[in-house]
């Protein structure tokens, strides 16, 4: 019995010696829906029919919206762009450029869930990446990315 109590005491002492848990932030469902809607509005104002996916810091999809005339492929493209931006903590346009310019990075295209096209941007709280937005369907990835960036800019200025 004494051995059990001693072991329990040592275990508790070990846990108390650990550093405090990480203080992390994450996107809420409300924020994700607001970002998706703001991105849709930005693309719609330019006449683009797109799909938008917003993921949280773990890459889990929180919001997906597909405009009425967006192609069916745009849903998966937006999901993959959001995941790529989150995973790399960079806009997908930069990841694409790095993969094209660096022979050692070209195999990133083979990572499951990655899409090396512009249109994905990380969402940050300070320096922490807390999620990402992916957009697919505008006539060019840079235009997809502009919609997401405009949505983020609009949300941060509120």
Secondary structure as the mmCIF struct_conf table of DSSP 4:
data_model
#
loop_
_struct_conf.conf_type_id
_struct_conf.id
_struct_conf.beg_label_comp_id
_struct_conf.beg_label_asym_id
_struct_conf.beg_label_seq_id
_struct_conf.end_label_comp_id
_struct_conf.end_label_asym_id
_struct_conf.end_label_seq_id
HELX_RH_AL_P HELX_RH_AL_P1 UNK A 2 UNK A 17
BEND BEND1 UNK A 18 UNK A 18
HELX_LH_PP_P HELX_LH_PP_P1 UNK A 19 UNK A 22
HELX_RH_AL_P HELX_RH_AL_P2 UNK A 29 UNK A 45
TURN_TY1_P TURN_TY1_P1 UNK A 46 UNK A 47
STRN STRN1 UNK A 51 UNK A 56
TURN_TY1_P TURN_TY1_P2 UNK A 57 UNK A 58
BEND BEND2 UNK A 59 UNK A 59
STRN STRN2 UNK A 61 UNK A 66
TURN_TY1_P TURN_TY1_P3 UNK A 68 UNK A 69
TURN_TY1_P TURN_TY1_P4 UNK A 72 UNK A 72
HELX_RH_AL_P HELX_RH_AL_P3 UNK A 73 UNK A 88
TURN_TY1_P TURN_TY1_P5 UNK A 89 UNK A 89
BEND BEND3 UNK A 90 UNK A 90
HELX_RH_AL_P HELX_RH_AL_P4 UNK A 92 UNK A 101
HELX_RH_3T_P HELX_RH_3T_P1 UNK A 103 UNK A 110
BEND BEND4 UNK A 111 UNK A 111
TURN_TY1_P TURN_TY1_P6 UNK A 112 UNK A 113
BEND BEND5 UNK A 117 UNK A 118
STRN STRN3 UNK A 120 UNK A 125
TURN_TY1_P TURN_TY1_P7 UNK A 126 UNK A 127
STRN STRN4 UNK A 128 UNK A 136
BEND BEND6 UNK A 138 UNK A 140
HELX_RH_AL_P HELX_RH_AL_P5 UNK A 141 UNK A 156
TURN_TY1_P TURN_TY1_P8 UNK A 157 UNK A 157
#
